[in-house]
């Protein structure tokens, strides 16, 4: 409020008081302690009347409630009420009114700022999907609390941290004259945060991490930098400047355009004119290039072609060309993947085998269909029993398949299944046979299937067809999606003290513990993870029930006197017990330590048992036992329940919640959980006898397992301990003081690989929730592997003949292929989990290329993690070039037990053509004029329909793919495109197509994208994305899986 306005209000109140005094009317005022209150918070409001008459004052408010709403002033003219803010932020107005003896109303009002609570989600996010390289884009987001209130700067200023990673690390946030890769920006008065990002000058993904405050988790957005500026240079490439003038032969020219930053220009138009007066217009594809075929000519002639960038006429290139039978002779066989899951592990496991029929130059023959016979032989389970043999196309060991218009014949391979649960590997050989020009030609490939950990490995080439002397990128991708990568089931026992000290506080520790423990159950996976409950405290006397209302009533030091003690509103034990202990008087605890719920995957019963916990004592305060007296026994029983009833190989844990220390042993007590190795109150402890399970030497007076940390650790049980050291709830303040035993509790947890935490704040529910979330993340971590990869290029196949990749001479052009280092492109390594980018950078493998073997130390791989390496090669020999065809390139990894495994890299083939044998046409047109997607809320599937329009001479080379992006709230998107199945294109391409996206029962929003392209270097392509996301929602909670 401005000072002049404040002064005017003060003068106004003074005049009002003078007028009231002059008229004989009493005055009234309102006051409170704070200027701001959080939604849901409470504040005492004081009413002051300036006379000694007892006045009945009516209270009212906006944005909240007053209790009581009618108050009576005391002899000093004072009365109080409690104002409780509602769930809406803003300015609350509190009004007090009473009627004087003369019937005149006297009133006063006071404004109180109601601030938002803790930020909990991103309510709005605005940013472009792409922008021009080097340009500035705006990112705007808004935060809200759990009630939808904007997180503004009316009280405390919240900050959001933005961090960007980009190709070449060139992107930065702009703050005035400063540029930074990471900035922390405040919310404004309307709750918005605005950031200006300058994109990298290198085309590619600019990945922004958003770290909001409060309970909002980190998010990632991707803004693609597009090289759509005017070209500044153009390059041409061709295999030969001469061609026979036979009315058949043509020349192929590849044109590539670059912008001012060296990026490939996407969708740049080019005008081409010949010296004979012919012209054409073409556009570069997403790789910045286009492929143009010129010819044929029937008479000898020299022709000059001039290619000019339409957006910059000063950019052109001039080339001169002089115009002065193929039969099928070879088979190329490939399978992807070579290694797969056995059918007993994954009923959908399969591989695709494809055969290409080529001529003597390695070019695919598409003129006439060729019959190919696929046959499975040499099936071997290697000692394991096969319950199902491998088959082709769903049921046979021999299948005949003719090549299609693309010159390819393909079949589906289904692996075998094992009966054994132990590690097993099956292998077989698939042979493809065809008669070519009267000669029988056969090619074979070895396949394997396993029921133990594996990676999904793919190798691709882009483009897959290049001219001699041109380059292609080879991408190797590893994804950790084997079943052993998934998190192991968890067995967790929760061990909670039910001593009477768990009643002190508002709300008390037991109420907080019960709420948080049931929240913990919601984090686990019901039906897979097992939960159990042990509690410890006093045994309920015979013939009685654990009845808090009857506990110690009438005793001046009774714990009952602390139940429901609210420092703001005083004590109301009865209503507190009804609200939080509804089963008081209906349950009993027969022993000091009770197994309230054995390990089970049923969470409803587990939550019922948690809700039935009651801190109960028959003693007056000061006479009761320490709550930790029975901890040693309770911990022993919790560990034993897991050891005896938990699953083999499961993640194991005991969560301990206690609020006091323990006495020495003896007299029926149990002492220090660490037994002889403890340092606090360890003079006497209970010695556990042999449990009859064959571990007698571990128990007894000198047994190792008398230290329960050793007992847990030797049985792979982690201990998670939280000490609740909060002030007493009766207003006296001060904690119970547990510094002496903290070292032992920390040892207890950390010896087993668990966690120790201590809370001293009475309102510790958020601390306990976070503790449970940390435990869940620790237990549900997926299996990981130490991974390396050896990619061998010393042997490659050329037209199915294995040859050294290094030529006989010292001239590099004599090599089959040459590695190229290109900053930002080759060798580009990315390592990404589902939620973050671990690495994205470029390595120079030039030195390592000397022996033609590239070694990569990948390290730890988690479930869902993907590692990729993209390498660029220049190809100098014509033919079908096969990489990784000799089985020598390996992925090596180990499971958690240290058992090593190996997988082969699947082969990849690149067709390298010279001018005389190429059969492509680079001036085709391809578009997607229509795309529609409709969601079905009953099946949670999405029906996708689209249209392709193609004009070109090679429809057999057109391919298409469908992809989707996902968002749970249509605000934050994962920015990852995932493939789903689509039909093959029709014979003439142009037409309508449809597919169905199975969302795996996952509610949310989906963007759909269709990509169609000619599978040739410089070929035409088209993209289209749905204008609006498609929502599917079956009305149930969005399903999530912890990994």
Secondary structure as GFF3:
##gff-version 3
##sequence-region A 1 1043
A	DSSP	alpha_helix	3	23	.	.	.	ID=ss1
A	DSSP	beta_strand	28	31	.	.	.	ID=ss2
A	DSSP	beta_strand	36	38	.	.	.	ID=ss3
A	DSSP	beta_strand	42	49	.	.	.	ID=ss4
A	DSSP	beta_strand	56	61	.	.	.	ID=ss5
A	DSSP	beta_strand	64	67	.	.	.	ID=ss6
A	DSSP	beta_strand	70	72	.	.	.	ID=ss7
A	DSSP	beta_strand	78	85	.	.	.	ID=ss8
A	DSSP	beta_strand	90	99	.	.	.	ID=ss9
A	DSSP	beta_strand	105	115	.	.	.	ID=ss10
A	DSSP	beta_strand	121	126	.	.	.	ID=ss11
A	DSSP	beta_strand	130	132	.	.	.	ID=ss12
A	DSSP	beta_strand	136	144	.	.	.	ID=ss13
A	DSSP	beta_strand	159	165	.	.	.	ID=ss14
A	DSSP	three_ten_helix	167	169	.	.	.	ID=ss15
A	DSSP	beta_strand	172	175	.	.	.	ID=ss16
A	DSSP	beta_strand	178	180	.	.	.	ID=ss17
A	DSSP	beta_strand	182	186	.	.	.	ID=ss18
A	DSSP	beta_strand	192	198	.	.	.	ID=ss19
A	DSSP	beta_strand	204	211	.	.	.	ID=ss20
A	DSSP	beta_strand	219	226	.	.	.	ID=ss21
A	DSSP	beta_strand	233	237	.	.	.	ID=ss22
A	DSSP	beta_strand	250	258	.	.	.	ID=ss23
A	DSSP	beta_strand	269	274	.	.	.	ID=ss24
A	DSSP	beta_strand	279	283	.	.	.	ID=ss25
A	DSSP	beta_strand	289	295	.	.	.	ID=ss26
A	DSSP	beta_strand	301	309	.	.	.	ID=ss27
A	DSSP	beta_strand	316	323	.	.	.	ID=ss28
A	DSSP	beta_strand	330	336	.	.	.	ID=ss29
A	DSSP	beta_strand	339	341	.	.	.	ID=ss30
A	DSSP	beta_strand	351	358	.	.	.	ID=ss31
A	DSSP	beta_strand	371	380	.	.	.	ID=ss32
A	DSSP	beta_strand	386	388	.	.	.	ID=ss33
A	DSSP	beta_strand	391	392	.	.	.	ID=ss34
A	DSSP	beta_strand	398	402	.	.	.	ID=ss35
A	DSSP	beta_strand	408	414	.	.	.	ID=ss36
A	DSSP	beta_strand	417	418	.	.	.	ID=ss37
A	DSSP	beta_strand	425	436	.	.	.	ID=ss38
A	DSSP	beta_strand	439	450	.	.	.	ID=ss39
A	DSSP	beta_strand	456	462	.	.	.	ID=ss40
A	DSSP	beta_strand	465	467	.	.	.	ID=ss41
A	DSSP	beta_strand	471	479	.	.	.	ID=ss42
A	DSSP	three_ten_helix	483	485	.	.	.	ID=ss43
A	DSSP	beta_strand	490	497	.	.	.	ID=ss44
A	DSSP	three_ten_helix	500	503	.	.	.	ID=ss45
A	DSSP	alpha_helix	509	523	.	.	.	ID=ss46
A	DSSP	beta_strand	530	536	.	.	.	ID=ss47
A	DSSP	three_ten_helix	559	562	.	.	.	ID=ss48
A	DSSP	beta_strand	565	566	.	.	.	ID=ss49
A	DSSP	beta_strand	570	571	.	.	.	ID=ss50
A	DSSP	alpha_helix	573	580	.	.	.	ID=ss51
A	DSSP	beta_strand	593	600	.	.	.	ID=ss52
A	DSSP	alpha_helix	603	611	.	.	.	ID=ss53
A	DSSP	alpha_helix	631	645	.	.	.	ID=ss54
A	DSSP	beta_strand	651	658	.	.	.	ID=ss55
A	DSSP	three_ten_helix	675	677	.	.	.	ID=ss56
A	DSSP	three_ten_helix	696	698	.	.	.	ID=ss57
A	DSSP	three_ten_helix	704	706	.	.	.	ID=ss58
A	DSSP	alpha_helix	708	714	.	.	.	ID=ss59
A	DSSP	beta_strand	717	724	.	.	.	ID=ss60
A	DSSP	alpha_helix	739	750	.	.	.	ID=ss61
A	DSSP	beta_strand	756	759	.	.	.	ID=ss62
A	DSSP	alpha_helix	765	779	.	.	.	ID=ss63
A	DSSP	beta_strand	785	792	.	.	.	ID=ss64
A	DSSP	beta_strand	795	798	.	.	.	ID=ss65
A	DSSP	beta_strand	801	804	.	.	.	ID=ss66
A	DSSP	three_ten_helix	812	814	.	.	.	ID=ss67
A	DSSP	beta_strand	817	820	.	.	.	ID=ss68
A	DSSP	beta_strand	828	832	.	.	.	ID=ss69
A	DSSP	beta_strand	837	842	.	.	.	ID=ss70
A	DSSP	three_ten_helix	848	851	.	.	.	ID=ss71
A	DSSP	beta_strand	853	861	.	.	.	ID=ss72
A	DSSP	beta_strand	866	875	.	.	.	ID=ss73
A	DSSP	beta_strand	879	883	.	.	.	ID=ss74
A	DSSP	beta_strand	890	894	.	.	.	ID=ss75
A	DSSP	beta_strand	900	904	.	.	.	ID=ss76
A	DSSP	beta_strand	908	913	.	.	.	ID=ss77
A	DSSP	beta_strand	925	936	.	.	.	ID=ss78
A	DSSP	beta_strand	941	951	.	.	.	ID=ss79
A	DSSP	three_ten_helix	955	957	.	.	.	ID=ss80
A	DSSP	beta_strand	958	967	.	.	.	ID=ss81
A	DSSP	beta_strand	978	980	.	.	.	ID=ss82
A	DSSP	beta_strand	991	998	.	.	.	ID=ss83
A	DSSP	beta_strand	1004	1014	.	.	.	ID=ss84
A	DSSP	beta_strand	1021	1025	.	.	.	ID=ss85
A	DSSP	beta_strand	1030	1032	.	.	.	ID=ss86
###
